[in-house]
Amino acid sequence: MSEQAPPLSADSDKEAPAMALSPSHSHSSRLKYMSLGVLVVQTTSLVLTMRYSRTLKEDGPRYLASSAVVSAEVLKIIACMFLVFMENNYSLQGMNQLLNEVVNKPVETMKLAVPAGIYTLQNNLLYVALSNLDAATYQVTYQLKILTTALFSVSMLGKRLGLYQWLSLVLLMAGVTLVQWPTDSGDDSEQKVLSAGSQFVGLMAVLMACVSSGFAGVYFEKILKETKQSVWVRNIQLGLFSFVFGFIGMMLYDGHRVRQSGMFQGYGTITCIVVVLQALGGLVIAVVIKYADNILKGFATSLSIIVSTLISYFLLNDFHPTGVFFFGAVLVIAATFLYGYERKHASSSAIKV
């Protein structure tokens, strides 16, 4: 996905100078900032609605996280099929191409079983994390996926990290450590033990999600680089495996409840919003990668952290910030910008060569 070129390629520099101010450039800029705005809204909304849905006290049974993961994969497959159809000017050629890739190339398709299984695990872990951590702490801690992705990129793809990137990773680890730093509260000892236990479960879930996200992301990137297929076709193949793994996991862990009350038990408006936002997440990121750079993506991530913190404090009332937390969050935000700056600098040099 990261190798897709923006609308204005390097060849456009060979045209008349007036092209720099052409309507297409203006349109590209609008798409860039629009996609970033959508990413901020999607990321923030997903975290907050997921947290709210997992802590909301309801009269009936709560929806199954495993069911929500399966539903999101189905929506993602449908959306990608529509995009493939649209890429081929709404002709059946796109569907024939899709069938050819999925059915006639079983070896290539099977390669996606590994990241699909890991992504399914990761999506379920995020529900566990947000059931035990407030939105602000989750948002900041989950940025450790930058560290895991970088380390897997070095080991699996042979990438080299620059000085700014290594510095950003140090800042990132320091920031997340401060965010997770224990604080004294006025709660009784029993409540402290319950809170600490819940936070530990949430922290472990986030850390496992970060590791799985880093490995699966790099593995998927490696597959994309080895083939020339559409990103949407690959996402459909990925989604098919994710659906199968997710459904098996749902039946193994929640099979009794599914047989008793159905797969969609506890679904309401909030649950449906969570499912839609989770399904659209990967598509939004793909658009951002196409139209924006890593600096602006880092800005969107930072803005999302800030918005999540404010809403978690003022509206959800499940977060009580401390000076240590804010200092750690600032370090994480700074690390996000610094890592993106180095990537942009290296990418620009590669284009010039």
LINWO-V150748 format. One record per residue. PSI is psi as a letter, one per 40 degrees, with the letter a starting at -180 (none if undefined). OMEGA is omega in radians with two decimals (999 if undefined). NEAR is the number of other ideal C-beta (glycine too) atoms within 12 Angstrom. Layout:
# LINWO-V150748
PSI/OMEGA/NEAR
PSI/OMEGA/NEAR
This chain:
# LINWO-V150748
d/-3.06/27
e/-3.11/30
e/3.12/19
h/-3.07/22
i/3.06/17
i/-3.09/28
d/3.12/24
h/-3.08/25
i/-3.14/16
d/-3.13/14
d/-3.12/12
e/3.10/20
e/-3.11/14
e/3.13/10
a/-3.14/16
i/-3.13/10
d/-3.10/11
e/-3.13/11
d/-3.11/19
d/-3.13/16
f/-3.07/16
i/3.10/17
d/-3.13/14
d/3.10/19
d/3.10/22
d/3.12/16
d/3.12/17
d/3.13/25
d/3.12/22
d/3.12/17
d/-3.12/23
d/-3.10/29
d/3.08/22
d/3.14/21
d/3.10/30
d/3.09/34
d/3.11/25
d/3.13/28
d/3.11/38
d/-3.12/31
d/-3.10/24
d/-3.11/33
d/-3.12/37
d/-3.11/35
d/-3.13/29
d/-3.11/40
d/-3.07/43
d/-3.14/39
d/3.10/34
d/3.10/43
d/-3.13/37
d/-3.10/30
d/-3.12/35
e/-3.14/36
e/-3.12/26
h/3.12/24
h/-3.10/9
i/3.13/17
d/-3.11/8
a/3.13/15
i/3.09/19
i/-3.13/25
i/-3.12/37
h/3.11/35
d/3.14/35
d/3.09/33
d/3.12/37
d/3.12/43
d/3.13/42
d/-3.14/36
d/3.12/34
d/3.12/39
d/3.10/39
d/3.12/28
d/-3.14/29
d/3.12/40
d/3.14/33
d/-3.14/24
d/-3.13/28
d/3.09/34
d/3.09/28
d/3.14/21
d/3.06/27
d/3.10/35
d/-3.13/24
d/3.12/17
d/-3.12/21
f/3.07/20
f/3.05/10
f/3.08/13
i/-3.14/13
e/-3.14/13
d/3.13/16
d/3.12/25
d/3.08/22
d/3.10/17
d/-3.13/25
d/3.12/33
d/3.13/19
d/-3.12/19
d/-3.05/30
d/-3.01/30
d/-3.01/15
e/3.12/13
g/-3.05/20
d/-3.13/14
d/3.12/14
d/-3.14/23
d/-3.10/29
d/3.11/18
d/-3.08/24
e/3.12/38
d/-3.11/26
d/3.13/26
d/3.14/36
d/3.11/38
d/-3.13/26
d/3.10/32
d/3.11/39
d/3.08/40
d/-3.12/30
d/-3.11/37
d/3.08/45
d/3.11/36
d/-3.14/36
d/3.07/41
d/3.10/44
d/-3.12/31
d/-3.09/38
e/2.99/43
e/-3.05/29
e/3.13/30
i/3.03/41
i/-3.03/39
d/-3.09/44
d/3.14/40
d/3.10/42
d/-3.09/47
d/-3.10/46
d/-3.10/48
d/-3.09/44
e/3.09/45
e/3.03/46
e/3.08/38
d/3.04/38
d/3.13/41
d/-3.10/35
d/3.11/33
d/3.13/35
d/-3.12/38
d/3.10/26
d/3.10/30
d/3.12/30
d/-3.05/20
d/-3.05/18
d/-3.09/24
e/3.14/25
f/-3.14/12
i/3.10/24
h/3.11/16
h/3.11/27
i/-3.10/23
d/-3.12/16
d/-3.12/26
d/3.11/33
d/3.11/21
d/-3.14/22
d/3.14/33
d/3.06/35
d/3.11/24
d/-3.13/31
d/3.14/41
d/3.12/28
d/-3.13/26
d/3.14/37
d/3.09/39
d/3.13/24
d/3.13/27
d/-3.12/41
e/-3.09/31
h/-3.09/23
i/3.13/17
i/3.10/22
i/3.10/13
i/-3.11/15
e/-3.11/10
i/3.07/14
i/-3.02/10
d/-3.14/12
d/3.12/10
d/3.11/13
d/-3.13/17
d/3.13/13
d/-3.13/16
d/-3.14/25
d/3.12/21
d/3.12/15
d/3.14/25
d/3.12/29
d/3.10/20
d/3.13/22
d/3.14/34
d/3.12/32
d/3.13/21
d/3.12/32
d/-3.12/39
d/3.10/30
d/3.10/28
d/3.12/36
d/3.13/36
d/-3.13/26
d/3.11/34
d/-3.14/36
d/-3.12/35
d/-3.11/31
d/3.14/36
d/3.14/35
d/3.11/31
d/3.14/31
d/3.10/40
d/3.12/27
d/3.11/27
d/-3.14/32
d/-3.12/31
d/-3.11/22
e/-3.11/16
i/-3.13/22
e/-3.11/15
i/3.10/28
i/3.09/26
d/-3.10/31
d/3.08/35
d/3.12/36
d/3.13/38
d/3.07/41
d/3.10/38
d/3.11/43
d/-3.11/43
d/3.13/40
d/3.09/31
d/3.14/32
d/3.11/43
d/-3.13/32
d/-3.13/24
d/-3.14/31
d/-3.14/40
d/3.10/26
d/3.12/21
d/3.13/30
d/-3.12/34
d/3.13/20
d/-3.03/15
d/-3.09/22
e/-3.07/31
d/-3.12/18
d/-3.13/13
d/3.11/23
d/3.13/24
d/-3.09/12
d/-3.03/12
e/3.10/19
i/-3.09/17
d/-3.04/26
f/3.10/22
i/3.11/24
e/3.13/28
h/3.05/24
a/-3.12/22
d/-3.12/15
d/3.14/26
d/3.13/34
d/3.10/22
d/3.12/26
d/-3.12/39
d/-3.14/34
d/-3.13/27
d/3.12/33
d/3.13/42
d/-3.08/32
e/-3.06/29
d/-3.12/36
d/3.14/41
d/3.13/33
d/3.14/35
d/3.11/31
d/3.12/31
d/3.14/31
d/3.13/37
d/-3.11/32
d/-2.98/27
e/-3.08/30
i/3.11/36
i/-3.05/28
d/3.10/31
d/-3.13/26
d/3.07/31
d/3.07/36
d/3.08/34
d/3.13/27
d/3.12/38
d/-3.14/40
d/3.12/35
d/3.12/25
d/3.10/41
d/-3.12/43
d/-3.13/28
d/3.13/28
d/3.12/43
d/-3.11/37
d/-3.12/21
d/3.12/26
d/-3.11/34
d/-3.01/23
d/-3.04/17
d/-3.12/20
d/3.10/28
f/3.12/14
e/-3.07/31
h/3.13/31
g/-3.01/23
i/3.04/25
i/3.11/22
d/3.13/14
d/3.13/24
d/-3.10/32
d/3.11/24
d/3.09/22
d/3.12/35
d/3.10/41
d/3.11/26
d/3.13/31
d/3.12/45
d/3.11/34
d/3.13/29
d/3.12/38
d/3.11/43
d/-3.08/34
d/3.12/32
d/3.11/39
d/3.13/34
d/-3.13/27
d/-3.14/30
d/-3.14/33
d/-3.14/25
d/3.13/21
d/-3.13/23
d/3.14/23
d/3.12/16
d/-3.13/12
d/3.14/15
d/-3.13/17
d/3.14/10
none/999/8
